[in-house]
Amino acid sequence: MKIIILGAGQVGSSLATVLSTEARHSVTVVDTDNASLNRLQERLDIRTVQGAGANPAILDAAGAADADVLIAVTGSDESNMLACRVAWTLFRTPTKIARVRTPEFQDHPALFDNNAIPVDFLINPERLIKDYIVRLMEHPGALQVRDFADGKARLIALRAEADGPLTGQPIRHLSSLLPNTQARVAAIFRRDTPLHPGGDTVIEEGDEVFFLARTEDMREVMSVVRRLEHPYRRIMIAGGGNIGGALAAALEDRFSVKLISNNPEKARALAAALDRTIVLSGSGTDSALLIEENIEDMDVFLALTNDDEDNILSAMLAKRLGARKAMCIVNRREYVDLIHMGSIDIALSPHNITIGHLVTRLRRGDVVSVHSLRRGAAEAMEIIARGDKNTSQVVGRRIDELALPPGTTIGALLRADTVLIAHHDTVIETDDHVILFVTDKRLVGAIEQLFVVRFGFF
């Protein structure tokens, strides 16, 4: 597949890194900043073109005439939309994806049509990260939360604690601990090393354990590896931008929310727009303000400004002053790795969350969703099984009969509207949604090939 990425920022460069590792993709990155392009080309097997992505001559030089996909993720909504318009009008590029952050554009879906602004798929990182944080707030103690099967199944990452009933026990004891609930251990990471879970695998304290279960069963599932935490009630948000304001609006009916904005004018506008949120003018790094607003009583402190350093400092400060949990948005990959060794509980990476939604559109076959996990090292997928026993390598076969790549776990199936936790003797049927966990993203192509329907099905 020939893919053109417009923009070599955090999302564009991360996406280029992911796609260039898959042999079937030919990737070209376009940006006005030659230094950024040179850094990418030093470590990736890609083409680069310097220039404005909406310029017809630049798109032509990038190979738009025979490109399969254009992904416009520059910092300008207008440039992204214009590039899609040029690519369709002049080159008939089949698939156009654009990052559009401005809510007013997204409020008018009729704009995005091949006869108007030809964008096939819109990506809004701020909305994606806001929705993700909302799910985290629903599961105190969770490190990551991902939805599958239209929200009916959920994958959750937890840190095993010493007093967890399953800690120190083999995984086969899970069924006795949860006699009325079905769940599957999809993967285990021990000191950053992936372990393929089997019935005899023993959970150790500190392991990062990924569970897959029905969404309504998740609280009970969480109790097997750690003491259940009290639900969050009091939340403080530092940052009054698109993410902070939207998150406060989404949470204020269920939680007690305080929001800090360092822009007085923005603070006044948020105070008028939000019904129950207490809006404060100031800085999340101001210890006097945090103490005055009772930071020690906060269940969660969220640093959501557009400045990584401010986010890290304010989250560390809030944690030191007594906040129960501290989370922050971090865009730079180096900072994310450092945070996971420090006092901040969770580093939120908008571009990792965004990339999962982008990659979903590029996967072959009937891939429904893709989630990037473990800071991009692993991947969870939902893919539809098609065909019959003669035309498919998976349909009509037990899970233990499948030639799954190493490190791949099938966790659950969605059959009609029912979530079925997968076991070794579960037989896959046509139209099942199969939820898989892959610890090595280089094997994704082999998984997709496994689900390809042979000639004769249609």
C-alpha positions in Angstrom: 0.0 0.0 0.0 1.4 3.4 -1.0 0.8 5.9 1.8 1.5 9.7 1.9 1.7 11.3 5.4 1.4 15.1 5.5 3.1 16.4 8.6 6.2 15.2 10.5 5.1 16.2 13.9 4.4 13.8 16.8 1.4 12.0 15.1 3.0 12.0 11.6 6.4 10.7 12.7 4.9 8.1 15.1 2.5 6.9 12.3 5.4 6.7 9.9 7.4 4.6 12.4 4.5 2.2 12.8 3.7 1.8 9.1 7.3 1.6 7.8 7.9 -1.5 9.9 5.2 -3.3 7.9 6.8 -4.5 4.6 3.7 -4.1 2.6 3.6 -0.4 3.0 5.6 2.2 1.0 5.6 5.4 3.1 6.3 9.0 2.0 6.3 11.9 4.5 5.8 15.5 3.5 6.7 18.5 5.7 8.0 22.0 5.4 10.7 21.4 8.0 13.6 19.7 6.4 15.3 19.0 9.7 12.3 16.9 10.9 12.4 15.0 7.6 16.1 14.3 7.9 15.7 12.9 11.5 12.9 10.6 10.2 14.9 9.4 7.2 17.9 8.6 9.4 16.0 5.9 11.3 13.2 4.8 8.9 13.1 3.3 5.5 10.8 6.0 4.0 10.8 8.7 1.3 10.5 12.3 2.3 9.5 15.4 0.4 10.0 19.0 1.6 7.1 21.4 1.0 3.5 22.3 1.8 1.3 19.3 1.6 -1.6 21.1 0.0 0.6 22.3 -2.9 -0.3 20.3 -6.1 3.3 20.1 -7.2 4.5 18.8 -3.8 1.7 16.2 -3.8 2.7 15.1 -7.3 6.4 14.8 -6.2 5.3 12.7 -3.3 3.6 10.2 -5.6 -0.1 11.2 -5.2 -0.9 10.0 -8.7 -0.6 6.4 -7.6 -1.0 6.7 -3.8 -3.6 4.5 -2.1 -4.0 6.7 1.0 -3.4 10.3 2.0 -3.1 11.0 5.7 -3.1 14.8 6.5 -2.0 15.4 10.1 -0.3 18.8 9.9 -1.0 21.4 12.6 -3.6 23.2 10.5 -7.1 21.9 10.0 -7.6 24.1 6.9 -4.3 22.8 5.3 -5.4 19.2 6.0 -8.8 19.6 4.4 -7.4 21.5 1.5 -4.8 18.8 0.9 -7.6 16.2 0.7 -9.4 18.4 -1.7 -6.4 18.7 -4.0 -5.5 15.0 -3.8 -9.0 14.0 -4.8 -9.6 16.6 -7.5 -6.2 16.2 -9.3 -5.1 12.7 -8.4 -8.3 10.8 -7.4 -6.6 9.5 -4.3 -8.9 6.7 -3.1 -8.7 7.2 0.7 -8.2 10.6 2.4 -7.8 10.9 6.2 -7.5 14.3 7.9 -6.9 15.4 11.5 -9.5 18.1 12.2 -9.5 19.5 15.7 -12.0 22.4 15.4 -15.4 21.3 16.8 -17.3 23.6 14.5 -16.1 21.7 11.4 -17.1 18.3 13.0 -20.5 19.7 13.9 -21.4 19.7 10.1 -20.8 16.2 8.7 -22.4 17.2 5.4 -19.2 19.2 4.7 -17.1 16.0 4.3 -18.2 14.5 1.1 -16.4 14.0 -2.3 -18.6 16.8 -3.7 -17.6 19.2 -0.9 -14.5 18.5 1.3 -13.4 15.0 0.3 -12.3 13.6 3.6 -13.2 9.9 4.1 -12.2 9.7 7.8 -11.9 12.5 10.4 -9.5 12.2 13.3 -9.8 14.4 16.3 -7.1 13.6 18.9 -8.6 15.8 21.6 -11.9 14.0 21.4 -10.2 10.6 21.5 -8.1 11.4 24.5 -11.1 12.9 26.3 -13.1 9.7 25.7 -10.2 7.6 26.9 -9.8 9.5 30.1 -13.5 9.2 30.9 -13.1 5.4 30.7 -10.1 5.5 33.0 -12.2 7.4 35.5 -14.7 4.6 35.5 -12.1 2.0 36.5 -10.0 3.3 39.5 -6.6 1.5 39.5 -6.5 0.7 35.8 -3.4 1.6 33.8 -5.1 1.3 30.4 -8.7 0.7 29.2 -9.7 -0.2 25.7 -13.1 -1.0 24.3 -14.1 -3.7 21.8 -17.3 -5.1 20.3 -19.1 -1.7 20.4 -18.3 -1.3 24.1 -19.6 -4.8 25.1 -16.0 -6.1 25.9 -13.2 -4.3 27.5 -9.4 -4.9 27.8 -7.9 -3.5 30.9 -4.3 -3.4 32.2 -3.6 -3.7 35.9 -0.6 -3.8 38.2 -0.6 -7.0 40.3 -0.4 -6.2 44.0 1.0 -8.5 46.8 -2.5 -8.9 48.4 -4.3 -9.8 45.2 -5.9 -13.2 45.3 -4.3 -14.3 42.0 -0.9 -12.9 42.8 1.5 -15.8 43.4 -1.0 -18.2 41.9 -1.1 -19.9 38.4 -3.6 -18.4 36.0 -5.7 -21.6 36.0 -7.0 -20.5 39.4 -8.8 -17.6 37.8 -11.9 -19.7 37.2 -12.2 -20.6 40.9 -11.7 -17.0 41.9 -14.4 -15.8 39.5 -16.9 -18.7 39.5 -19.7 -16.7 38.0 -17.7 -14.5 35.7 -15.7 -15.3 32.6 -12.4 -13.5 31.9 -9.2 -14.1 30.0 -5.6 -13.1 30.8 -4.6 -11.7 27.3 -1.0 -10.9 28.2 1.5 -10.3 31.0 4.4 -7.9 31.0 7.1 -8.5 33.6 9.7 -5.9 33.9 8.8 -4.8 30.4 9.2 -8.3 29.0 6.1 -9.9 27.5 5.1 -13.4 28.8 2.6 -15.5 26.8 0.1 -16.6 29.5 -0.7 -20.2 30.0 -2.6 -22.1 32.7 0.6 -22.7 34.7 1.9 -19.1 34.4 2.2 -17.6 37.9 1.3 -14.0 38.4 3.9 -12.1 40.3 3.7 -8.9 42.3 4.4 -5.9 39.9 3.3 -7.7 36.8 1.3 -5.7 34.3 -1.6 -8.0 33.5 -4.1 -7.5 30.7 -7.5 -8.9 31.3 -10.3 -9.2 28.7 -13.9 -9.6 29.9 -17.4 -8.2 29.4 -17.6 -4.6 30.3 -20.1 -5.1 33.1 -17.8 -7.7 34.8 -14.7 -5.6 34.9 -14.9 -4.4 38.5 -15.1 -8.0 39.7 -12.2 -9.0 37.4 -10.0 -6.2 38.8 -10.4 -7.6 42.3 -8.4 -10.7 41.6 -5.0 -9.0 41.3 -5.3 -5.9 43.5 -7.4 -4.4 46.2 -10.4 -2.7 44.8 -10.0 1.1 45.0 -12.9 3.4 46.1 -14.6 5.0 43.1 -13.2 8.4 42.1 -15.3 11.4 43.3 -13.1 14.5 43.3 -11.1 15.5 40.2 -8.9 18.4 39.5 -7.9 19.3 35.9 -5.0 21.6 35.0 -5.5 23.0 31.5 -8.5 24.8 30.1 -8.0 24.0 26.4 -10.0 21.7 24.2 -9.3 18.6 26.1 -9.6 20.0 29.6 -12.9 21.9 28.9 -14.5 19.0 27.1 -13.4 16.5 29.8 -14.9 18.7 32.6 -18.2 18.9 30.7 -18.2 15.1 30.3 -17.4 14.5 34.0 -19.2 17.2 36.0 -22.5 15.4 36.3 -20.9 12.4 38.0 -17.9 13.9 39.7 -16.9 16.9 41.7 -14.6 18.7 39.3 -12.3 21.7 39.6 -10.5 23.1 36.6 -7.5 25.4 36.5 -6.8 27.6 33.5 -3.8 30.0 33.3 -5.7 32.2 30.8 -8.1 34.5 32.8 -10.3 35.1 29.7 -10.5 31.4 29.0 -11.3 30.8 32.6 -14.3 33.2 32.5 -15.6 31.6 29.3 -15.3 28.1 30.8 -17.0 29.2 34.0 -20.0 30.5 31.9 -20.1 27.3 29.8 -19.8 24.7 32.5 -22.7 24.1 34.9 -21.1 22.4 38.0 -17.4 22.7 37.5 -15.5 25.1 39.7 -13.2 27.1 37.4 -10.0 28.7 38.8 -7.6 31.1 37.2 -4.0 30.2 37.8 -1.3 27.6 37.2 -1.2 23.9 37.9 2.4 24.4 39.1 1.4 26.9 41.8 1.7 25.0 45.0 -0.1 27.7 47.0 -3.1 27.4 44.7 -3.1 23.6 44.9 -2.9 23.7 48.7 -5.6 26.3 48.9 -7.9 24.2 46.7 -7.3 21.1 48.9 -5.2 19.1 46.6 -4.8 16.5 49.3 -8.5 15.6 49.0 -8.4 15.0 45.3 -8.8 11.5 44.0 -7.3 12.4 40.6 -5.2 15.3 39.4 -5.0 15.6 35.6 -2.5 17.8 33.9 -3.8 18.4 30.4 -2.1 21.5 29.0 -0.2 21.6 25.7 3.2 21.9 27.5 4.8 18.5 28.4 7.2 20.0 31.0 4.4 21.9 32.8 2.2 18.8 32.8 5.0 16.7 34.3 5.9 19.2 36.9 2.3 19.9 38.0 1.5 16.2 38.2 4.6 15.5 40.3 3.7 18.4 42.6 0.1 17.4 43.0 1.2 13.8 43.9 3.7 15.2 46.4 1.1 17.4 48.0 -1.3 14.4 48.5 -3.4 13.8 45.4 -4.4 10.1 45.3 -3.6 9.7 41.6 -1.7 11.9 39.2 -2.0 11.7 35.4 -0.6 13.9 32.7 -0.6 14.3 28.9 2.9 13.8 27.4 3.6 14.0 23.7 7.4 13.3 23.7 8.1 9.6 23.7 11.2 10.0 25.8 9.2 11.7 28.6 6.6 8.9 28.5 9.3 6.3 29.2 10.7 8.4 32.1 7.3 8.9 33.7 6.7 5.2 33.9 9.7 4.9 36.2 8.6 7.9 38.4 5.9 9.0 40.8 3.3 9.9 38.2 0.7 7.2 38.0 -0.3 7.4 34.3 1.2 9.2 31.3 -1.4 9.8 28.6 -0.1 9.8 25.0 -2.5 11.5 22.6 -0.6 10.4 19.5 -0.6 6.7 20.6 -4.3 6.8 21.0 -4.7 8.6 17.7 -2.5 6.2 15.8 -4.8 3.2 16.8 -7.7 4.9 15.1 -5.6 5.8 12.0 -4.2 2.3 11.7 -7.6 0.7 11.9 -8.4 2.4 8.5 -5.3 0.9 6.9 -5.5 -2.7 8.0 -6.4 -5.3 5.4 -9.6 -7.4 5.6 -12.4 -6.9 8.1 -10.4 -5.2 10.9 -12.9 -3.4 13.1 -10.6 -1.7 15.5 -6.9 -1.5 16.5 -5.5 -0.3 19.8 -1.8 0.5 20.3 -0.7 -0.7 23.8 2.3 -0.6 26.0 3.5 2.7 24.5 3.3 1.2 21.0 5.1 -2.1 21.7 1.9 -4.3 21.5 -1.4 -4.2 19.7 -4.9 -5.4 20.3 -7.2 -6.0 17.3 -10.8 -6.8 16.6 -11.2 -8.6 13.3 -14.2 -10.3 11.6 -13.9 -14.0 10.6 -15.4 -14.7 7.1 -15.9 -17.7 4.9 -16.3 -21.4 5.8 -14.0 -24.3 6.7 -12.9 -24.6 3.0 -12.2 -21.0 2.3 -10.9 -19.8 5.7 -8.0 -20.8 7.9 -9.9 -19.9 11.1 -13.7 -20.5 10.5 -14.9 -23.9 11.7 -11.7 -24.5 13.7 -11.0 -24.7 17.4 -8.7 -22.0 18.7 -6.0 -24.6 19.6 -6.0 -25.7 16.0 -5.0 -22.3 14.6 -1.5 -21.4 13.4 -1.3 -18.3 15.5 2.0 -16.3 15.4 4.1 -16.5 18.6 2.9 -14.2 21.4 -0.7 -14.0 20.0 -3.7 -14.6 22.2 -7.3 -14.8 21.2 -9.2 -13.4 24.2 -12.8 -13.2 23.2 -15.4 -13.4 20.4 -18.4 -11.3 19.7 -21.1 -13.6 18.2 -24.3 -11.7 17.3 -24.6 -9.6 20.5 -23.0 -12.0 22.9 -19.5 -11.8 24.2 -17.8 -15.2 24.5 -14.6 -15.5 26.4 -12.3 -17.7 24.3 -11.0 -21.1 25.4 -8.8 -23.6 23.7 -11.8 -25.6 22.4 -13.9 -22.6 21.3 -14.8 -23.0 17.6 -14.8 -19.8 15.5 -17.9 -19.3 13.3 -18.3 -17.0 10.3 -19.1 -13.4 11.2 -17.6 -13.8 14.6 -15.7 -10.7 15.8 -12.4 -12.1 17.1 -10.5 -10.0 19.7 -6.7 -10.7 19.7 -3.7 -9.4 21.6 -0.3 -9.3 19.9 2.8 -8.7 21.9 5.0 -8.2 18.8 3.5 -5.7 16.3 5.7 -7.1 13.5 3.4 -10.1 13.4 0.3 -8.2 12.6 0.6 -8.9 8.9 0.7 -12.6 9.6 -2.5 -12.4 11.6 -4.3 -10.5 8.9 -3.1 -13.1 6.4 -4.6 -15.8 8.6 -8.0 -14.2 8.3 -7.9 -13.7 4.5 -10.7 -15.6 2.8 -9.5 -17.8 0.0 -11.0 -17.7 -3.5 -14.4 -19.4 -3.8 -16.2 -17.8 -0.8 -18.0 -15.0 -2.8 
